[in-house]
Amino acid sequence: MAVEVPKVALQVLTDLTGEPRFEVALWMTLRDTVEHRLEKIAAQRKAYENKYGTDFAAYQKKWNAEQVPNQYAYEVEKDYLEWEGLVTREAKLREISQWLM
């Protein structure tokens, strides 16, 4: 299957990576993007770990046992759902990262 790439897209990828070959430049950009997102998620995850003094797996056990103080307060529940989303996205991105290696 042939795909036509706009010249501007090829130029942007070449400028970003220094690589004139489209396939290589695209691959490099995808790897960089996944790496950047993983770093961003790690920082966000770390903020939750610092706030709640534990990693998500331990916090989730407490959550499921209903041992989290003020568990159903808006902020606590919102944090849990966002933290869970980060962990889920991180796992998916790690899977993608292995595919891109």
KOLMARTOR-74462 format. One record per residue: residue number from 1; x, y, z of N, C-alpha, C in turn. Coordinates in steps of 0.02 Angstrom, whole numbers, always signed. Layout:
! residues N
+-----+--------+--------+--------+--------+--------+--------+--------+--------+--------+
! seq !    nc1 !    nc2 !    nc3 !   cac1 !   cac2 !   cac3 !    cc1 !    cc2 !    cc3 !
+-----+--------+--------+--------+--------+--------+--------+--------+--------+--------+
! NUM !      X !      Y !      Z !      X !      Y !      Z !      X !      Y !      Z !
...
+-----+--------+--------+--------+--------+--------+--------+--------+--------+--------+
END
This chain:
! residues 101
+-----+--------+--------+--------+--------+--------+--------+--------+--------+--------+
! seq !    nc1 !    nc2 !    nc3 !   cac1 !   cac2 !   cac3 !    cc1 !    cc2 !    cc3 !
+-----+--------+--------+--------+--------+--------+--------+--------+--------+--------+
!   1 !    +42 !    -59 !     +0 !     +0 !     +0 !     +0 !    +45 !    +62 !     +0 !
!   2 !    +35 !   +104 !    -47 !    +74 !   +165 !    -53 !    +37 !   +222 !    -19 !
!   3 !    +75 !   +262 !    +17 !    +46 !   +320 !    +51 !    +83 !   +382 !    +27 !
!   4 !    +45 !   +432 !     +7 !    +76 !   +494 !    -15 !    +83 !   +540 !    +46 !
!   5 !   +143 !   +562 !    +58 !   +157 !   +605 !   +115 !   +166 !   +676 !    +90 !
!   6 !   +130 !   +723 !   +119 !   +139 !   +793 !    +98 !   +212 !   +815 !   +108 !
!   7 !   +236 !   +855 !    +62 !   +306 !   +878 !    +66 !   +321 !   +913 !   +131 !
!   8 !   +272 !   +951 !   +156 !   +284 !   +988 !   +218 !   +294 !   +939 !   +276 !
!   9 !   +257 !   +883 !   +276 !   +265 !   +834 !   +329 !   +334 !   +802 !   +326 !
!  10 !   +357 !   +786 !   +267 !   +424 !   +758 !   +258 !   +477 !   +808 !   +280 !
!  11 !   +467 !   +872 !   +264 !   +514 !   +923 !   +284 !   +517 !   +930 !   +360 !
!  12 !   +459 !   +929 !   +391 !   +456 !   +935 !   +465 !   +492 !   +876 !   +497 !
!  13 !   +478 !   +815 !   +473 !   +512 !   +756 !   +500 !   +587 !   +759 !   +489 !
!  14 !   +608 !   +782 !   +431 !   +679 !   +789 !   +416 !   +711 !   +841 !   +463 !
!  15 !   +677 !   +897 !   +472 !   +703 !   +949 !   +517 !   +707 !   +925 !   +589 !
!  16 !   +657 !   +887 !   +610 !   +656 !   +862 !   +679 !   +711 !   +811 !   +693 !
!  17 !   +723 !   +768 !   +644 !   +768 !   +711 !   +656 !   +835 !   +716 !   +621 !
!  18 !   +840 !   +758 !   +571 !   +901 !   +760 !   +531 !   +906 !   +702 !   +482 !
!  19 !   +853 !   +665 !   +475 !   +851 !   +605 !   +433 !   +807 !   +619 !   +372 !
!  20 !   +835 !   +614 !   +311 !   +796 !   +628 !   +251 !   +749 !   +571 !   +229 !
!  21 !   +763 !   +511 !   +251 !   +720 !   +454 !   +232 !   +657 !   +454 !   +275 !
!  22 !   +600 !   +458 !   +242 !   +536 !   +464 !   +277 !   +525 !   +409 !   +328 !
!  23 !   +533 !   +347 !   +309 !   +518 !   +291 !   +354 !   +562 !   +294 !   +417 !
!  24 !   +625 !   +310 !   +408 !   +671 !   +313 !   +465 !   +653 !   +373 !   +509 !
!  25 !   +639 !   +430 !   +479 !   +621 !   +490 !   +517 !   +556 !   +479 !   +556 !
!  26 !   +508 !   +447 !   +524 !   +445 !   +433 !   +558 !   +456 !   +387 !   +617 !
!  27 !   +494 !   +335 !   +608 !   +509 !   +287 !   +661 !   +544 !   +322 !   +720 !
!  28 !   +592 !   +365 !   +704 !   +628 !   +402 !   +756 !   +581 !   +447 !   +795 !
!  29 !   +536 !   +480 !   +759 !   +489 !   +525 !   +790 !   +440 !   +487 !   +835 !
!  30 !   +417 !   +430 !   +811 !   +372 !   +389 !   +852 !   +406 !   +366 !   +917 !
!  31 !   +468 !   +344 !   +911 !   +505 !   +322 !   +971 !   +514 !   +380 !  +1020 !
!  32 !   +533 !   +438 !   +993 !   +542 !   +497 !  +1036 !   +477 !   +518 !  +1070 !
!  33 !   +423 !   +514 !  +1033 !   +358 !   +533 !  +1060 !   +338 !   +486 !  +1117 !
!  34 !   +346 !   +422 !  +1107 !   +329 !   +373 !  +1159 !   +373 !   +384 !  +1220 !
!  35 !   +438 !   +395 !  +1209 !   +484 !   +407 !  +1264 !   +465 !   +469 !  +1303 !
!  36 !   +448 !   +522 !  +1268 !   +427 !   +584 !  +1300 !   +364 !   +574 !  +1342 !
!  37 !   +315 !   +539 !  +1314 !   +253 !   +527 !  +1351 !   +265 !   +484 !  +1412 !
!  38 !   +310 !   +435 !  +1407 !   +327 !   +393 !  +1465 !   +359 !   +436 !  +1520 !
!  39 !   +403 !   +482 !  +1500 !   +434 !   +526 !  +1550 !   +382 !   +570 !  +1584 !
!  40 !   +336 !   +596 !  +1545 !   +283 !   +639 !  +1572 !   +239 !   +600 !  +1620 !
!  41 !   +220 !   +539 !  +1601 !   +179 !   +497 !  +1644 !   +216 !   +479 !  +1708 !
!  42 !   +280 !   +465 !  +1702 !   +320 !   +448 !  +1762 !   +320 !   +505 !  +1811 !
!  43 !   +325 !   +566 !  +1787 !   +325 !   +624 !  +1831 !   +256 !   +632 !  +1865 !
!  44 !   +203 !   +622 !  +1826 !   +136 !   +628 !  +1854 !   +123 !   +572 !  +1905 !
!  45 !   +145 !   +512 !  +1888 !   +136 !   +455 !  +1933 !   +174 !   +467 !  +1998 !
!  46 !   +235 !   +494 !  +1992 !   +277 !   +509 !  +2051 !   +242 !   +559 !  +2097 !
!  47 !   +208 !   +608 !  +2067 !   +172 !   +658 !  +2107 !   +117 !   +624 !  +2149 !
!  48 !    +81 !   +577 !  +2120 !    +30 !   +540 !  +2158 !    +63 !   +496 !  +2211 !
!  49 !   +119 !   +464 !  +2194 !   +153 !   +422 !  +2243 !   +177 !   +464 !  +2302 !
!  50 !   +201 !   +524 !  +2289 !   +222 !   +569 !  +2344 !   +162 !   +592 !  +2385 !
!  51 !   +108 !   +608 !  +2351 !    +48 !   +633 !  +2385 !    +18 !   +580 !  +2431 !
!  52 !    +17 !   +517 !  +2408 !    -16 !   +464 !  +2446 !    +33 !   +418 !  +2481 !
!  53 !    +98 !   +429 !  +2472 !   +149 !   +392 !  +2508 !   +156 !   +319 !  +2490 !
!  54 !   +136 !   +300 !  +2430 !   +140 !   +231 !  +2408 !   +136 !   +226 !  +2333 !
!  55 !   +149 !   +167 !  +2306 !   +140 !   +158 !  +2234 !    +67 !   +140 !  +2220 !
!  56 !    +49 !   +138 !  +2156 !    -21 !   +128 !  +2139 !    -46 !    +59 !  +2159 !
!  57 !     -5 !     +7 !  +2150 !    -28 !    -61 !  +2166 !    -49 !    -66 !  +2239 !
!  58 !     -9 !    -39 !  +2284 !    -26 !    -40 !  +2356 !    -87 !     +3 !  +2370 !
!  59 !    -90 !    +61 !  +2338 !   -147 !   +105 !  +2348 !   -211 !    +73 !  +2322 !
!  60 !   -206 !    +39 !  +2266 !   -265 !     +5 !  +2238 !   -291 !    -49 !  +2284 !
!  61 !   -246 !    -85 !  +2317 !   -268 !   -136 !  +2366 !   -307 !   -104 !  +2422 !
!  62 !   -281 !    -48 !  +2448 !   -316 !    -11 !  +2501 !   -383 !    +13 !  +2475 !
!  63 !   -383 !    +38 !  +2413 !   -444 !    +64 !  +2383 !   -497 !     +9 !  +2378 !
!  64 !   -477 !    -48 !  +2352 !   -525 !   -103 !  +2344 !   -551 !   -129 !  +2411 !
!  65 !   -510 !   -123 !  +2463 !   -530 !   -144 !  +2530 !   -567 !    -88 !  +2567 !
!  66 !   -577 !    -32 !  +2533 !   -609 !    +27 !  +2561 !   -575 !    +51 !  +2625 !
!  67 !   -508 !    +53 !  +2622 !   -467 !    +75 !  +2678 !   -435 !   +144 !  +2666 !
!  68 !   -455 !   +178 !  +2614 !   -428 !   +244 !  +2598 !   -470 !   +297 !  +2633 !
!  69 !   -439 !   +339 !  +2674 !   -477 !   +392 !  +2707 !   -512 !   +437 !  +2656 !
!  70 !   -574 !   +455 !  +2670 !   -614 !   +499 !  +2627 !   -616 !   +473 !  +2555 !
!  71 !   -620 !   +408 !  +2549 !   -615 !   +375 !  +2483 !   -662 !   +403 !  +2431 !
!  72 !   -721 !   +422 !  +2451 !   -769 !   +445 !  +2401 !   -776 !   +521 !  +2399 !
!  73 !   -728 !   +555 !  +2430 !   -724 !   +628 !  +2421 !   -703 !   +641 !  +2349 !
!  74 !   -727 !   +695 !  +2321 !   -715 !   +710 !  +2250 !   -641 !   +706 !  +2233 !
!  75 !   -598 !   +742 !  +2270 !   -527 !   +745 !  +2253 !   -493 !   +677 !  +2257 !
!  76 !   -510 !   +639 !  +2309 !   -478 !   +574 !  +2318 !   -499 !   +526 !  +2263 !
!  77 !   -563 !   +525 !  +2248 !   -588 !   +480 !  +2195 !   -561 !   +502 !  +2127 !
!  78 !   -558 !   +567 !  +2115 !   -531 !   +593 !  +2052 !   -458 !   +574 !  +2045 !
!  79 !   -420 !   +582 !  +2099 !   -349 !   +563 !  +2097 !   -341 !   +489 !  +2081 !
!  80 !   -382 !   +448 !  +2113 !   -378 !   +375 !  +2101 !   -390 !   +360 !  +2028 !
!  81 !   -442 !   +388 !  +2000 !   -458 !   +373 !  +1930 !   -405 !   +399 !  +1882 !
!  82 !   -378 !   +458 !  +1895 !   -325 !   +485 !  +1853 !   -261 !   +444 !  +1860 !
!  83 !   -245 !   +424 !  +1921 !   -185 !   +383 !  +1933 !   -192 !   +316 !  +1898 !
!  84 !   -250 !   +286 !  +1904 !   -263 !   +222 !  +1869 !   -255 !   +230 !  +1794 !
!  85 !   -280 !   +286 !  +1767 !   -272 !   +300 !  +1696 !   -199 !   +307 !  +1676 !
!  86 !   -160 !   +339 !  +1718 !    -88 !   +346 !  +1704 !    -54 !   +278 !  +1701 !
!  87 !    -70 !   +235 !  +1749 !    -40 !   +169 !  +1752 !    -59 !   +128 !  +1690 !
!  88 !   -122 !   +134 !  +1671 !   -146 !    +97 !  +1611 !   -112 !   +123 !  +1548 !
!  89 !   -108 !   +190 !  +1541 !    -75 !   +219 !  +1482 !     -1 !   +201 !  +1481 !
!  90 !    +31 !   +202 !  +1540 !   +102 !   +186 !  +1543 !   +114 !   +114 !  +1519 !
!  91 !    +72 !    +68 !  +1540 !    +79 !     -2 !  +1519 !    +72 !     -8 !  +1443 !
!  92 !    +23 !    +27 !  +1415 !    +12 !    +24 !  +1343 !    +71 !    +55 !  +1306 !
!  93 !    +97 !   +111 !  +1330 !   +154 !   +143 !  +1298 !   +217 !   +100 !  +1303 !
!  94 !   +226 !    +65 !  +1358 !   +283 !    +20 !  +1364 !   +278 !    -37 !  +1314 !
!  95 !   +218 !    -61 !  +1304 !   +206 !   -113 !  +1253 !   +223 !    -86 !  +1183 !
!  96 !   +201 !    -26 !  +1168 !   +215 !     +6 !  +1104 !   +291 !    +17 !  +1097 !
!  97 !   +322 !    +38 !  +1151 !   +394 !    +51 !  +1151 !   +433 !    -11 !  +1132 !
!  98 !   +413 !    -68 !  +1157 !   +447 !   -132 !  +1140 !   +439 !   -147 !  +1066 !
!  99 !   +382 !   -131 !  +1039 !   +369 !   -142 !   +968 !   +411 !    -96 !   +925 !
! 100 !   +426 !    -36 !   +949 !   +464 !    +13 !   +911 !   +540 !     +2 !   +914 !
! 101 !   +563 !    -40 !   +960 !   +635 !    -50 !   +967 !   +664 !    -88 !   +909 !
+-----+--------+--------+--------+--------+--------+--------+--------+--------+--------+
END
